[in-house]
Amino acid sequence: MGIIQPTSNSLAQQLNKSNDSNSAKMVSRKFIVRKAFLGKGITVILSDLDGNKIEYDHDLVFKNNEEFFKKQKSFEKLGYFMNNGIPDEVNL
C-alpha cells in the first residue's frame, strides 16, 4: 500500500495504490471525510502533534455516520468534513 503524506497546500493531490489491491493509506493531521474518497478503499492515518496515530477506514466511518456528515454544511457545500480531532458524535 502506498502512503500519502499531506503537503502544506493540500491533503493529497493523488492517492498511491498498491499493485495488489484497491486500497490506499493517507496520513493526515486532521480527521477528514471527503466525498471524493468514497468508494476508494482509503485508510486514513490520523497523526496528532504528540505522535499518537489512529487508523480508520474512510468508507466505513462514512457509512456508520452518514447522517452526521450530511448535516454538516462543509460536507454538503464543499464536499468534505474536517476537524482537529474525532468529533464525539462520530463512531469509528
PAPA-219572 format. One line per 10 residues: their letters; for each residue y, z, x of N, C-alpha, C, O. Coordinates in pm, whole numbers. Layout:
! residues N
A> Y:Z:X:Y:Z:X:Y:Z:X:Y:Z:X | ...
This chain:
! residues 92
MGIIQPTSNS> -118:0:84:0:0:0:124:0:88:128:67:191 | 223:-74:47:348:-73:119:435:41:71:425:83:-44 | 519:92:158:612:198:120:753:145:136:788:88:239 | 834:164:33:971:117:33:1063:233:64:1059:335:-5 | 1145:219:163:1246:319:194:1377:270:132:1420:158:160 | 1440:351:48:1565:306:-14:1676:294:90:1682:372:186 | 1762:197:71:1878:184:158:1994:258:95:1984:303:-19 | 2102:273:167:2217:343:113:2282:263:0:2352:321:-83 | 2261:132:-4:2323:49:-106:2239:31:-232:2293:5:-339 | 2108:46:-221:2023:28:-338:1892:102:-320:1854:137:-208
LAQQLNKSND> 1822:125:-430:1693:193:-423:1590:107:-354:1524:150:-259 | 1575:-14:-401:1480:-106:-338:1510:-247:-388:1516:-271:-508 | 1527:-338:-296:1551:-477:-335:1419:-547:-361:1412:-639:-443 | 1315:-503:-293:1187:-571:-303:1076:-469:-286:1087:-378:-204 | 969:-483:-361:857:-391:-351:749:-454:-264:712:-570:-285 | 699:-379:-167:591:-426:-81:459:-393:-147:433:-276:-177 | 377:-492:-169:248:-471:-234:137:-490:-133:146:-574:-43 | 33:-412:-149:-83:-429:-62:-159:-553:-106:-143:-600:-218 | -241:-605:-17:-318:-725:-48:-430:-699:-146:-474:-792:-214 | -479:-575:-155:-596:-548:-237:-566:-483:-371:-659:-446:-443
SNSAKMVSRK> -440:-466:-408:-410:-406:-538:-272:-450:-585:-196:-511:-511 | -243:-416:-709:-113:-449:-766:-21:-328:-765:67:-317:-850 | -40:-238:-672:41:-117:-671:132:-115:-549:108:-182:-449 | 236:-36:-560:331:-18:-450:383:124:-455:377:189:-559 | 432:170:-343:494:303:-338:640:286:-302:677:201:-221 | 722:369:-364:865:367:-338:910:509:-309:880:600:-386 | 983:529:-201:1037:659:-166:1180:666:-217:1260:574:-195 | 1212:776:-285:1347:793:-340:1388:939:-327:1304:1028:-331 | 1515:963:-312:1568:1100:-310:1604:1147:-451:1638:1263:-471 | 1595:1056:-549:1627:1091:-687:1511:1051:-777:1437:956:-749
FIVRKAFLGK> 1496:1126:-886:1397:1091:-989:1449:966:-1058:1564:961:-1100 | 1362:866:-1071:1407:740:-1132:1297:678:-1217:1179:681:-1183 | 1341:622:-1330:1255:539:-1414:1338:415:-1446:1448:426:-1500 | 1284:297:-1413:1355:170:-1432:1274:78:-1522:1152:70:-1511 | 1343:9:-1611:1276:-90:-1695:1211:-198:-1609:1102:-244:-1640 | 1278:-238:-1503:1227:-344:-1415:1097:-306:-1344:1024:-394:-1300 | 1068:-176:-1332:947:-131:-1265:829:-115:-1359:716:-97:-1313 | 852:-122:-1490:745:-100:-1587:637:-208:-1573:666:-327:-1563 | 513:-163:-1572:400:-254:-1562:370:-305:-1422:284:-391:-1405 | 439:-253:-1323:421:-299:-1184:329:-209:-1103:302:-238:-986
GITVILSDLD> 279:-100:-1162:188:-11:-1091:254:65:-977:190:89:-874 | 378:104:-993:453:169:-886:432:320:-887:435:384:-992 | 410:375:-769:408:519:-749:538:554:-678:570:497:-574 | 612:647:-734:738:690:-674:711:820:-598:647:911:-649 | 762:826:-477:754:948:-397:895:1006:-392:984:952:-326 | 913:1116:-463:1041:1184:-470:1048:1281:-353:966:1372:-343 | 1146:1262:-266:1160:1344:-147:1294:1414:-151:1399:1349:-151 | 1292:1549:-156:1418:1622:-163:1471:1655:-23:1406:1624:77 | 1587:1716:-17:1651:1747:111:1572:1847:195:1588:1852:317 | 1489:1927:129:1409:2026:202:1278:1968:255:1200:2038:319
GNKIEYDHDL> 1253:1841:229:1132:1776:276:1015:1786:180:906:1738:211 | 1036:1847:63:930:1853:-38:911:1715:-99:1008:1642:-122 | 785:1680:-126:757:1549:-185:673:1564:-310:578:1642:-315 | 711:1488:-412:637:1483:-537:609:1335:-565:702:1254:-567 | 482:1301:-587:446:1164:-622:423:1156:-772:362:1245:-832 | 471:1048:-832:442:1028:-974:421:880:-1004:483:793:-943 | 333:856:-1099:303:721:-1146:415:681:-1242:429:739:-1350 | 494:584:-1203:611:542:-1280:574:506:-1424:639:553:-1518 | 471:423:-1442:434:379:-1576:383:494:-1663:416:502:-1782 | 305:583:-1604:251:696:-1679:362:793:-1721:361:844:-1833
VFKNNEEFFK> 457:818:-1633:570:906:-1667:651:844:-1782:692:914:-1874 | 673:712:-1775:746:647:-1884:667:658:-2015:723:693:-2119 | 539:627:-2010:455:631:-2130:455:768:-2195:466:780:-2317 | 442:873:-2113:436:1009:-2165:570:1064:-2211:575:1165:-2281 | 680:999:-2172:814:1048:-2204:904:938:-2260:1026:946:-2250 | 845:836:-2318:919:719:-2364:1033:755:-2459:1143:699:-2447 | 1009:845:-2550:1113:884:-2646:1236:943:-2574:1350:914:-2610 | 1210:1027:-2473:1320:1087:-2396:1403:979:-2328:1526:979:-2338 | 1337:885:-2259:1410:782:-2184:1489:690:-2275:1600:650:-2242 | 1432:655:-2389:1500:565:-2482:1623:628:-2545:1708:557:-2599
KQKSFEKLGY> 1634:761:-2541:1752:830:-2592:1864:837:-2489:1977:870:-2523 | 1834:806:-2364:1932:815:-2257:2017:688:-2254:1964:577:-2248 | 2149:704:-2257:2240:590:-2259:2222:500:-2137:2226:377:-2149 | 2204:559:-2021:2190:477:-1900:2064:392:-1904:2063:279:-1855 | 1958:444:-1963:1833:368:-1969:1850:247:-2061:1805:137:-2029 | 1913:268:-2174:1931:158:-2269:2037:58:-2221:2018:-63:-2234 | 2146:108:-2165:2256:20:-2126:2235:-45:-1989:2258:-165:-1973 | 2190:33:-1891:2179:-16:-1754:2036:-50:-1711:2015:-118:-1611 | 1939:-3:-1788:1801:-35:-1757:1731:65:-1666:1622:38:-1616 | 1794:181:-1644:1729:284:-1564:1781:422:-1598:1890:437:-1653
FMNNGIPDEV> 1701:522:-1564:1742:662:-1574:1722:723:-1437:1615:710:-1377 | 1826:789:-1386:1820:851:-1254:1876:992:-1263:1973:1017:-1336 | 1814:1084:-1189:1856:1223:-1191:1829:1285:-1054:1737:1242:-984 | 1906:1386:-1016:1885:1453:-887:1752:1524:-878:1699:1542:-768 | 1697:1564:-988:1567:1631:-992:1492:1585:-1116:1540:1502:-1193 | 1375:1640:-1135:1297:1605:-1254:1351:1685:-1371:1349:1808:-1367 | 1399:1618:-1476:1453:1691:-1592:1346:1780:-1656:1228:1746:-1656 | 1388:1894:-1709:1296:1986:-1773:1220:1922:-1889:1106:1960:-1917 | 1283:1823:-1954:1222:1758:-2069:1112:1658:-2032:1036:1615:-2118 | 1104:1623:-1905:1008:1522:-1859:880:1587:-1809:883:1678:-1726
NL> 768:1538:-1860:636:1584:-1816:577:1482:-1720:564:1364:-1754 | 542:1528:-1602:477:1438:-1506:330:1437:-1538:253:1367:-1471
